[in-house]
Structures are given as structure tokens and as C-alpha cells.
């Protein structure tokens, strides 16, 4: 896949920038939902169930972007796409769910799973390996 013309594997810094851009739009959205939940509960804060619900909304949004656009808004701004490591197409939904769950695996040992891409020949983090995906960088538009 990485040998295809016009496709290059995304490096660490563009991927980190995409994560930060995604945090920039997801954080205000999460804060709005938290404030609404707090308001509905009369200022008692969020229940554990509400917190879990917010986490599920976040996961569904990200997976929906991957499934429909191959990228979250941050990845789109950085011209990055999540692709099937073999075909270069959109990975099947179960593998996208596995990729999202893999974020937890990648973060557990002090973020080692995210840093793994620095020495991996395919520039894959652990969640990419788990889901058999690659993150590619599209060439600049002309």
C-alpha cells in the first residue's frame, strides 16, 4: 500500500497536529454536553452513566468520521486519511471500532503505543496494527 504513487505514510508531527486539532473541536462540544447534563441534574454534576454516555458519543463521532470520510476533521485539515493497510480503501466498521478501542491500548504504557510509529517501518501505532490500518498523507492540492 505505501508504495502506491502519490501516497505517503503520515509522520509523527502531522498525526500529533491532527490529534490536537480534533481536541480543539471536541473539547468545546464535550463541555457544552457536560454543562447541559449538569443543568438537567440541577447542578449535581454528571452521573457515571452520563459520563459513559458522553464517552460513547465521542467514540461514535470519531468512528463515523473514519467510516464516511476516512478522517476526522483534524486529519482532514492535515490531509491525512485512515486506510486499510492492504487495499488502501476504507477499513470495515468492526476494524474501525477496534482501532478506536486500540487508542486505550496505545496509551496504557505511558503512551508507548503512540510512539511506536517512530521506529515502525509502516509508521503504525499499536491501534493501527490492531486494526490493520495505515494513516497516509495525501499530496497538497494544486
C-alpha positions as CSV (number, residue, x, y, z in Angstrom):
1,X,0.0,0.0,0.0
2,X,2.7,2.5,1.0
3,X,4.4,2.0,-2.4
4,X,1.4,3.5,-4.4
5,X,2.2,6.6,-6.3
6,X,1.1,9.8,-4.6
7,X,0.6,8.2,-1.2
8,X,3.0,8.5,1.7
9,X,2.7,7.3,5.2
10,X,1.9,10.1,7.7
11,X,4.6,11.0,10.1
12,X,4.5,11.7,13.8
13,X,4.1,15.5,13.7
14,X,1.2,15.7,11.2
15,X,-0.6,13.0,13.2
16,X,0.0,14.8,16.5
17,X,-1.2,18.1,14.9
18,X,-4.4,16.3,13.7
19,X,-5.0,15.0,17.3
20,X,-4.6,18.4,18.7
21,X,-7.0,19.9,16.1
22,X,-9.5,17.2,16.9
23,X,-9.2,18.0,20.6
24,X,-9.8,21.7,19.8
25,X,-13.3,20.9,18.3
26,X,-14.2,18.0,20.6
27,X,-13.4,19.8,23.9
28,X,-15.9,22.6,23.5
29,X,-18.5,20.1,22.3
30,X,-17.9,18.0,25.4
31,X,-18.0,21.0,27.7
32,X,-21.4,22.0,26.2
33,X,-22.8,18.5,26.8
34,X,-21.4,18.4,30.3
35,X,-23.0,21.8,31.1
36,X,-26.3,20.6,29.7
37,X,-26.1,17.4,31.7
38,X,-25.3,19.4,34.9
39,X,-28.2,21.7,34.2
40,X,-30.6,18.8,33.7
41,X,-29.5,17.3,37.0
42,X,-29.9,20.6,39.0
43,X,-26.2,21.3,39.4
44,X,-25.3,17.9,40.8
45,X,-22.6,17.2,38.2
46,X,-22.6,14.2,35.8
47,X,-23.5,10.8,36.9
48,X,-21.3,7.9,36.0
49,X,-23.9,6.9,33.4
50,X,-23.9,10.3,31.8
51,X,-20.1,10.3,31.7
52,X,-20.1,7.0,29.9
53,X,-22.8,8.3,27.5
54,X,-20.5,11.3,26.7
55,X,-17.6,8.9,26.0
56,X,-19.8,6.8,23.7
57,X,-20.9,9.9,21.8
58,X,-17.3,10.9,21.3
59,X,-16.4,7.4,20.1
60,X,-19.3,7.3,17.7
61,X,-18.5,10.7,16.2
62,X,-14.9,9.7,15.6
63,X,-15.8,6.3,14.1
64,X,-18.5,7.9,12.0
65,X,-15.9,10.3,10.5
66,X,-13.5,7.4,9.8
67,X,-16.2,5.3,8.2
68,X,-17.6,8.1,6.0
69,X,-14.6,10.4,5.3
70,X,-11.6,8.2,6.3
71,X,-10.6,11.0,8.6
72,X,-11.7,13.2,11.5
73,X,-11.8,17.0,11.0
74,X,-8.2,17.3,12.3
75,X,-7.0,14.6,10.0
76,X,-8.8,16.3,7.1
77,X,-7.1,19.6,7.8
78,X,-3.7,17.9,7.8
79,X,-4.6,15.9,4.6
80,X,-4.4,12.6,6.5
81,X,-6.6,9.5,5.9
82,X,-7.1,6.2,7.8
83,X,-6.9,3.4,5.2
84,X,-6.9,-0.4,5.1
85,X,-3.3,-1.5,5.2
86,X,-3.8,-3.9,2.4
87,X,-6.3,-2.4,0.0
88,X,-5.9,1.3,0.7
89,X,-9.7,1.6,0.9
90,X,-11.9,2.4,3.9
91,X,-11.4,-0.2,6.6
92,X,-14.6,-2.2,7.6
93,X,-16.6,-0.9,10.5
94,X,-15.5,-3.6,13.0
95,X,-11.9,-2.8,12.4
96,X,-12.6,0.9,12.9
97,X,-14.2,0.1,16.2
98,X,-11.1,-2.0,17.1
99,X,-8.9,0.9,16.1
100,X,-10.8,3.2,18.5
101,X,-10.5,0.7,21.3
102,X,-6.9,0.4,20.4
103,X,-6.4,4.0,21.5
104,X,-6.7,2.8,25.0
105,X,-4.1,0.1,24.4
106,X,-1.8,2.6,22.8
107,X,-2.0,5.0,25.8
108,X,-1.6,2.5,28.6
109,X,2.1,2.0,28.9
110,X,2.9,5.8,29.1
111,X,1.8,6.3,25.5
112,X,4.3,3.9,24.1
113,X,1.8,2.6,21.6
114,X,1.5,6.1,20.1
115,X,5.3,6.5,19.9
116,X,5.7,3.1,18.3
117,X,5.3,4.7,14.9
118,X,8.6,6.4,15.3
119,X,10.6,3.2,14.6
120,X,7.9,1.1,12.9
121,X,8.7,0.6,9.2
122,X,5.0,1.2,8.3
123,X,4.7,4.1,10.8
124,X,1.9,2.3,12.6
125,X,0.9,2.9,16.2
126,X,-0.4,-0.1,18.2
127,X,-4.0,0.8,17.4
128,X,-3.1,0.8,13.7
129,X,-1.5,-2.6,14.0
130,X,-4.6,-3.9,15.9
131,X,-7.0,-2.7,13.2
132,X,-4.6,-3.3,10.3
133,X,-4.8,0.3,9.2
134,X,-2.3,2.9,8.0
135,X,-2.5,6.7,8.2
136,X,-1.5,8.2,4.9
137,X,-0.8,11.8,3.9
138,X,-2.3,13.0,0.6
139,X,-0.3,15.3,-1.6
140,X,-1.1,19.0,-1.5
141,X,-4.0,20.1,-3.7
142,X,-2.9,22.1,-6.8
